[in-house]
Every structure is written in structure tokens, then in C-alpha cells.
Amino acid sequence: MMGLDESGAADKAAILDILAALAPPQVENVDTPGDFLAALAASLNALEGVDVDVAGILADHLLTVVPHANAVSNATVAIAAIAAKRAALDQEEVDG
């Protein structure tokens, strides 16, 4: 059986650190799927570095008990709208 060398152990430790940082905060027990999804959306918004606009779209369109039949399409359109708005803002800054 081959053991981990020093670089392998360091890589494993780094991976565990990344996974711990990405782990969502603990969510208390919830009673309904709606409560669970609301808590999941809140946990997502609480994570550092999360794009709140995209998280809001996920919560509005996908993290629902009964998603709309076109939920993925609607979320895609909403994300594209955010991207277009941000691109226009960036272009305004460049044009000055």
C-alpha cells in the first residue's frame, strides 16, 4: 500500500479546507419542503462570494416546491437579463 507523500498530504488538506469553506451553514430541522427550500435559499445567500442576483433567481424560479413548467427557461432568461444589464453598465463605464 502506497502512503501519501508530503505534497499529497498537503493537497488533501487543501481540498478538505476548500470543502469546509464551501459547506453551507447548518440548517435547523424544517417541517415542510417549502421551509427546507426557503432555508436553502437563505443559506445560499449567506455564503460569502455568492452572486445575490443569481441566488435570487434560483430561489424565485428553481428552489420552489412546485416549480413552473418552464422554470429552467425562465431562470435562463432572467440570468441572461442580468448579464445584459451588467454588460451595459460595464460598457457605460468604459465609454465614460
N, C-alpha and C positions, 0 to 999 in steps of 0.2 A: 504494500500500500504506500503510495507516494504522499508525503506530507506537503503542506503549504510552505513555500519559501517566504522570505520576508516580504517581497513585493506582492505575493499572492495574499498574504495575511492583511497587508495594508489595503489592497484592492477590496477585499471582503469587508473590512471595517468601513471603508469609504462608502461602499454600496449600502451597508446597514445604516450608516448615518443619513444617506440620501433617502432611503425608505422611511426612516423615522421622521424626517423633516416633511415628507410628503403625506404621511398618515394624517387623516382628518382628525380633528378633535373628537374625543369620546362623546357620543350622543346618548343621552339618557334613554331608557326604555320608552317606547312610544306605543300607543294602543292601536292606531289605525294606519293604513297605508298613507293616507293624506298627511298625518302627523309625521310619519317617517320621512316622506318626501320633502315636507317643509323643513324638517330638521336637517336633512341632507343639503338642501339649498342654502340654509343658513350656515352650515359648516363649510360649504364651498366658498361662500362669500367671506368667511372669516380667515381663510387661508391667505398667507402673505403671497403677493405676486399674482393673484388671480385677477383677471380682467373682469371687473364688475359688470360691464355691459354684456359680455358674453355669458357670464354666470346668470344674469337676469333673464337672458333669452332661454337658457337651459331650463331655468325654473319655470318660466312662463309657458314654454312650449313642450318640453320633454319630461320634466320632473312633475308630472301630474298623474293622478290616479287613473283618469281616463283621457289619454291624450287624443287630440283631434286626429281625424283620419289622415290629415295632411301635416301632421306635426313636424316631421323632418323637413318637408318642403318649406313650411312656414318659418322654421328656425333658420334654414339656409338663406331665405330671403332677408330675414332680419339681420343675420350676420353680414350678408353682402351689403346691406344698407349702412351698417356701422362702418364697414371697410370703406365704402364710397365716401361717407361723411368725413372719416379720418383722412382719407387721401386728399379730399378737397381742402381740409384745414391745413394739411402739410403743404399743399401747393400754394395756398394763400400766404403762408409764412415765407416760402421761397420767393414768391412774387413780391412780397413785402409791402 
